[in-house]
Amino acid sequence: MISQKARYALRALTALAQAESGSSMMISEIAAQQCIPKKFLEQILLDLKRAGLVASRRGKQGGYLLLKPANAITYGEVLRLIDGPIAPLPCLSVTAYRKCEDCDGEQGCEIRHVFARVADATRDVLFSTTIADALGDKARSPELPSA
């Protein structure tokens, strides 16, 4: 599962993507629109700013805006930034590889072979889906039933 922080980051980026091109949004606007606690959102936006995804402006027209276009920000990039490695096993991580503690050998590990396919499929979806794609999906897709 992804963290609440990652969900909030994705929702904040979605709100910024929906803002008029070149215009910024105040933290309080994003927080109210997306139901995100303001203090938590401030921390998230600072992380996104450090990563070069958003920029901030001071003054009357101040706030946050996307630094990269919404079609250049992938879900995978955001999840990796906020939550860290995406792989279900440490031996499958692209960015934080380490051998599993109880492993006799990766080549013969049945668990690793199955989860390697899961990790590859997950990365394929996450790194090929952008904030812009998600906004387009929202416009095209009916609401999913809640569990």
BAFI-3210 file (N, C-alpha, C; in Angstrom, 3 decimals, decimal comma, padded with zeros to 6 digits):
// residues 147
n [1|2|3|4|5|6|7|8|9|10|11|12|13|14|15|16|17|18|19|20|21|22|23|24|25|26|27|28|29|30|31|32|33|34|35|36|37|38|39|40|41|42|43|44|45|46|47|48|49|50|51|52|53|54|55|56|57|58|59|60|61|62|63|64|65|66|67|68|69|70|71|72|73|74|75|76|77|78|79|80|81|82|83|84|85|86|87|88|89|90|91|92|93|94|95|96|97|98|99|100|101|102|103|104|105|106|107|108|109|110|111|112|113|114|115|116|117|118|119|120|121|122|123|124|125|126|127|128|129|130|131|132|133|134|135|136|137|138|139|140|141|142|143|144|145|146|147]
n.u [000,839|000,366|001,625|-000,172|000,903|002,010|-000,341|-001,537|000,397|000,142|-002,510|-002,250|-000,553|-002,256|-004,264|-002,763|-002,147|-004,601|-005,023|-005,189|-003,077|000,186|-000,644|-000,656|-001,345|-002,507|-001,381|-003,439|-005,682|-005,272|-005,213|-007,834|-009,411|-008,572|-008,848|-006,669|-004,557|-003,267|-000,668|000,687|000,570|002,228|004,782|004,904|004,773|007,187|008,997|008,346|009,085|011,875|012,569|012,179|009,697|007,646|007,238|007,573|005,958|006,267|004,356|001,443|000,315|001,162|002,078|001,935|003,054|003,123|006,297|007,241|005,614|002,349|002,146|004,648|005,244|005,414|003,495|005,083|007,518|006,750|005,823|008,184|009,790|008,409|007,694|009,832|011,668|009,987|009,717|008,522|010,193|013,422|015,538|014,719|014,659|015,224|016,459|017,329|018,664|019,211|020,403|018,147|017,698|017,350|018,099|019,250|020,153|019,602|019,022|017,781|015,505|012,185|010,177|011,220|011,258|008,529|007,654|009,269|008,081|005,715|006,752|007,928|005,660|004,203|005,964|005,996|003,372|003,239|005,370|004,671|002,378|001,093|000,486|-001,188|-002,323|-003,837|-005,709|-007,069|-008,093|-009,855|-011,804|-012,843|-013,554|-016,017|-017,141|-015,530|-016,839|-017,089|-015,241]
n.v [-001,185|002,287|005,177|007,536|010,038|009,920|009,626|012,107|013,767|013,088|013,922|016,669|017,411|016,825|018,735|021,066|020,628|020,974|023,634|026,870|027,381|028,381|029,745|030,057|028,203|028,719|027,257|026,893|026,822|024,472|022,611|022,840|022,186|019,565|018,227|017,970|018,022|021,155|021,718|019,300|019,232|021,390|020,331|018,264|019,667|021,031|018,887|018,108|020,401|020,497|018,333|019,303|019,326|021,104|024,675|027,622|030,750|034,041|036,689|038,659|037,244|034,778|031,373|027,873|026,161|023,933|022,863|021,200|019,950|018,435|016,128|015,124|014,218|011,363|008,797|006,853|008,210|010,088|008,407|006,997|009,090|010,029|007,712|005,983|003,031|001,039|-001,644|-004,926|-006,626|-006,423|-007,326|-006,836|-004,188|-001,256|001,098|000,784|-001,653|-004,646|-007,703|-010,238|-011,109|-013,790|-015,306|-017,873|-017,762|-015,794|-016,684|-019,200|-018,666|-019,016|-017,312|-014,776|-014,879|-014,866|-012,446|-010,693|-010,470|-009,227|-006,808|-005,721|-005,359|-003,577|-001,363|-000,745|000,214|002,360|004,071|004,776|006,125|009,291|012,370|013,909|011,884|010,536|012,487|012,589|009,985|010,159|011,807|010,156|007,701|005,787|006,131|004,063|001,287|001,378|-000,502]
n.w [000,000|-000,610|001,094|003,181|002,905|000,317|-001,167|-000,619|-001,802|-004,511|-004,907|-004,413|-006,521|-008,627|-008,204|-008,683|-011,346|-012,496|-012,210|-013,720|-016,507|-015,724|-013,488|-009,917|-006,867|-003,604|-000,534|001,314|-000,359|-001,875|000,216|001,275|-000,989|-001,568|000,810|002,674|005,464|006,363|007,499|007,066|004,301|003,683|004,298|002,425|-000,017|000,145|-000,102|-002,720|-004,039|-003,568|-005,128|-007,607|-008,843|-008,301|-007,953|-005,933|-005,386|-004,174|-002,602|-003,695|-005,858|-005,157|-004,215|-005,018|-007,960|-010,785|-011,790|-013,669|-016,599|-016,318|-017,824|-017,707|-015,253|-013,467|-011,832|-010,641|-010,234|-008,276|-006,188|-005,586|-004,734|-002,429|-000,874|-001,130|-002,188|-004,656|-005,059|-004,057|-002,666|-001,135|-002,734|-005,267|-005,741|-007,608|-006,890|-004,254|-003,764|-001,955|-000,587|000,404|003,805|004,589|002,409|000,232|-002,281|-005,106|-007,707|-007,485|-006,051|-005,633|-004,758|-005,305|-008,131|-008,835|-007,649|-009,023|-011,496|-010,703|-009,677|-011,999|-013,652|-012,082|-011,953|-014,689|-015,105|-013,203|-013,962|-016,477|-016,334|-016,046|-014,195|-015,791|-017,393|-015,452|-014,825|-017,238|-017,263|-015,160|-016,199|-018,143|-016,954|-015,170|-011,760|-009,405|-007,572|-004,009|-001,583]
ca.u [000,000|001,115|001,393|-001,091|001,705|002,086|-001,682|-001,689|001,290|-000,495|-003,696|-001,785|-000,078|-003,453|-004,884|-001,916|-002,274|-005,899|-005,010|-004,961|-001,661|001,011|-001,139|-000,280|-002,389|-002,075|-001,458|-004,772|-006,610|-005,041|-005,607|-009,297|-009,949|-008,202|-009,025|-005,347|-004,156|-002,389|000,720|001,227|000,717|003,428|005,945|004,853|005,128|008,633|009,647|008,125|009,884|013,283|012,716|012,021|008,383|006,846|007,951|006,733|006,031|005,899|003,583|-000,001|000,002|002,009|001,566|002,699|002,673|003,934|007,520|007,256|004,246|001,658|002,394|006,042|005,360|004,807|003,125|006,247|008,466|006,222|005,832|009,564|010,245|007,744|007,683|011,060|011,644|008,668|009,767|007,964|011,299|014,632|016,404|014,150|014,662|016,092|017,197|017,817|018,884|019,993|020,068|017,231|018,454|017,228|018,224|020,358|020,589|018,514|018,693|016,895|014,416|010,884|009,445|011,786|010,846|007,132|007,542|009,960|007,045|004,827|007,481|008,065|004,342|003,871|006,796|005,527|002,172|003,519|006,278|004,092|001,161|001,416|-000,595|-002,117|-003,066|-004,807|-006,791|-007,836|-008,824|-010,940|-012,863|-013,395|-013,942|-017,064|-016,689|-015,400|-017,594|-016,240|-015,184]
ca.v [000,000|003,537|005,939|008,671|011,164|009,769|009,940|013,561|014,360|012,893|014,784|018,060|017,580|016,835|020,056|022,036|020,359|021,478|025,096|027,538|027,341|029,492|030,335|029,307|027,973|028,838|026,013|026,797|026,429|023,051|021,862|022,815|021,487|018,148|017,718|017,606|018,901|022,208|021,551|018,142|019,644|022,238|019,436|017,540|020,595|021,274|017,724|018,188|021,539|020,047|017,371|020,006|019,099|022,317|025,894|028,502|032,189|034,904|037,877|038,630|036,162|033,683|030,021|026,809|025,788|022,856|023,275|020,307|019,725|017,283|014,930|014,713|013,761|010,032|008,283|006,165|009,227|010,657|007,368|006,720|010,271|010,141|006,459|005,212|001,955|000,543|-003,110|-005,647|-007,303|-005,600|-007,833|-006,414|-002,731|-000,600|002,196|000,446|-003,101|-005,361|-009,118|-010,614|-011,667|-015,249|-015,824|-018,768|-017,410|-015,173|-017,450|-020,309|-018,223|-019,036|-016,103|-013,657|-014,995|-014,432|-011,024|-009,921|-010,161|-008,238|-005,538|-005,200|-004,894|-002,391|-000,247|-000,391|001,058|003,592|004,968|005,174|006,885|010,635|013,127|014,264|010,663|010,278|013,463|012,127|008,786|010,598|012,346|009,078|006,498|005,899|005,967|002,675|001,029|001,291|-001,862]
ca.w [000,000|-000,589|002,319|003,108|002,398|-001,140|-001,694|-000,560|-002,799|-005,818|-004,963|-004,524|-007,901|-009,466|-008,050|-009,380|-012,781|-012,935|-012,126|-014,993|-016,896|-015,260|-012,244|-008,725|-005,871|-002,221|000,229|001,916|-001,423|-002,168|001,408|001,349|-002,160|-001,557|002,178|003,172|006,563|005,842|007,966|006,371|002,908|003,601|004,251|001,156|-001,091|000,243|-000,711|-004,165|-004,511|-003,571|-006,222|-008,874|-009,452|-008,121|-007,573|-005,120|-005,657|-003,047|-002,937|-003,886|-006,795|-004,694|-004,033|-005,667|-009,311|-011,338|-012,467|-014,826|-017,080|-015,729|-018,635|-017,498|-013,858|-013,381|-010,516|-010,106|-009,761|-007,039|-005,149|-005,195|-003,997|-001,130|-000,106|-001,294|-003,181|-005,052|-005,130|-002,907|-001,975|-001,251|-003,798|-006,546|-005,797|-008,586|-006,250|-002,911|-003,757|-000,948|-000,541|001,484|004,929|004,686|001,053|-000,095|-003,634|-005,859|-008,906|-007,163|-005,169|-006,298|-004,345|-006,073|-009,528|-008,944|-007,336|-010,061|-012,504|-010,079|-009,616|-013,365|-014,108|-011,289|-012,445|-016,033|-014,971|-012,461|-014,671|-017,761|-016,039|-015,571|-013,553|-016,878|-017,738|-014,390|-014,986|-018,393|-016,841|-014,276|-017,050|-018,963|-016,201|-014,146|-010,371|-008,971|-006,334|-002,819|-001,033]
c.u [000,881|000,741|000,371|-000,361|001,802|000,737|-001,916|-000,818|000,673|-001,727|-003,313|-001,302|-001,248|-004,145|-004,083|-002,007|-003,581|-005,984|-004,730|-003,464|-000,916|000,531|-000,772|-001,489|-001,778|-002,218|-002,857|-005,828|-006,507|-005,546|-007,131|-009,901|-009,727|-008,352|-007,715|-005,015|-003,055|-000,925|001,403|001,495|001,953|004,686|006,026|005,295|006,612|009,417|009,532|008,928|011,363|013,561|012,536|010,702|007,485|007,773|007,012|006,995|005,627|004,995|002,119|-000,442|000,770|001,294|002,481|002,154|003,583|005,146|007,709|005,814|003,652|001,895|003,841|006,292|004,649|004,454|004,323|007,273|008,027|006,260|007,248|010,123|009,689|007,908|008,967|010,886|010,238|008,598|009,195|009,020|012,567|015,553|015,895|014,172|015,665|016,988|017,803|018,047|019,651|019,495|019,108|018,031|018,449|017,423|019,459|020,933|019,425|018,087|017,681|015,691|013,095|010,082|009,906|011,304|009,404|007,028|008,325|008,963|006,073|005,490|007,608|006,744|003,939|004,662|006,354|004,327|002,521|004,393|005,810|002,796|001,547|000,224|-001,640|-002,952|-004,169|-005,989|-007,678|-008,658|-010,028|-012,117|-013,568|-014,022|-015,100|-016,468|-016,631|-016,228|-016,647|-016,351|-015,861]
c.v [001,244|004,308|007,045|009,889|011,105|010,076|011,439|014,252|014,249|013,785|016,248|018,335|017,614|018,188|021,111|021,855|020,916|022,996|025,660|027,615|028,601|030,137|029,436|029,137|028,103|027,480|025,834|026,380|024,932|022,199|021,734|021,980|019,975|017,489|017,156|018,537|019,879|022,027|020,385|018,485|020,525|021,385|018,712|018,451|020,964|020,113|017,773|019,325|021,150|019,095|018,024|019,782|020,323|023,484|026,720|029,944|032,930|036,034|037,626|037,490|034,884|032,365|029,032|026,564|024,658|023,442|022,431|020,165|018,445|016,006|014,454|014,243|012,423|009,678|007,600|007,118|009,784|009,625|007,070|007,877|010,281|008,878|005,649|004,098|001,393|-000,983|-003,773|-006,404|-006,465|-006,044|-007,463|-004,901|-002,211|000,422|001,844|-001,054|-003,542|-006,799|-009,373|-011,355|-013,191|-015,957|-016,710|-018,445|-016,917|-016,002|-018,558|-019,929|-018,118|-017,772|-014,907|-013,698|-014,505|-012,928|-010,132|-009,542|-009,104|-006,861|-004,916|-004,641|-003,617|-001,180|000,203|000,551|002,395|004,572|005,315|005,959|008,219|011,251|013,507|013,055|010,392|011,240|013,080|010,907|009,157|011,109|011,241|007,948|006,758|005,680|004,490|002,465|000,922|-000,097|-001,949]
c.w [000,000|000,677|002,088|002,551|000,872|-001,784|-001,706|-001,600|-004,191|-005,968|-005,094|-005,946|-008,877|-009,405|-008,798|-010,894|-013,334|-012,873|-013,514|-015,273|-016,436|-013,973|-011,069|-007,810|-004,488|-001,526|000,805|000,888|-001,708|-000,998|001,493|000,211|-002,076|-000,177|002,744|004,324|006,090|006,247|007,254|004,907|002,725|003,480|002,904|000,012|-001,045|-000,356|-002,232|-004,786|-004,601|-004,731|-007,592|-009,579|-009,364|-007,778|-006,709|-005,523|-004,397|-003,547|-003,171|-004,814|-006,418|-004,554|-004,709|-007,063|-009,784|-012,042|-013,730|-015,314|-016,473|-016,523|-018,541|-016,067|-013,742|-011,940|-009,859|-009,533|-008,404|-005,908|-004,668|-004,369|-002,571|-000,283|-000,207|-002,304|-003,410|-004,998|-003,882|-002,085|-002,147|-002,387|-005,193|-006,724|-006,819|-007,890|-004,896|-002,763|-002,514|-000,931|000,619|002,560|004,958|003,346|000,876|-001,475|-004,462|-007,064|-008,629|-006,324|-005,943|-005,995|-005,175|-007,522|-009,730|-008,718|-008,295|-011,155|-011,969|-010,087|-011,000|-013,876|-013,379|-011,773|-013,829|-015,957|-014,320|-013,225|-016,083|-017,575|-015,419|-014,844|-014,605|-017,304|-016,718|-014,483|-016,166|-018,051|-015,994|-015,102|-017,839|-018,159|-015,256|-012,775|-010,035|-007,706|-005,157|-002,210|000,303]
res [m|i|s|q|k|a|r|y|a|l|r|a|l|t|a|l|a|q|a|e|s|g|s|s|m|m|i|s|e|i|a|a|q|q|c|i|p|k|k|f|l|e|q|i|l|l|d|l|k|r|a|g|l|v|a|s|r|r|g|k|q|g|g|y|l|l|l|k|p|a|n|a|i|t|y|g|e|v|l|r|l|i|d|g|p|i|a|p|l|p|c|l|s|v|t|a|y|r|k|c|e|d|c|d|g|e|q|g|c|e|i|r|h|v|f|a|r|v|a|d|a|t|r|d|v|l|f|s|t|t|i|a|d|a|l|g|d|k|a|r|s|p|e|l|p|s|a]
***
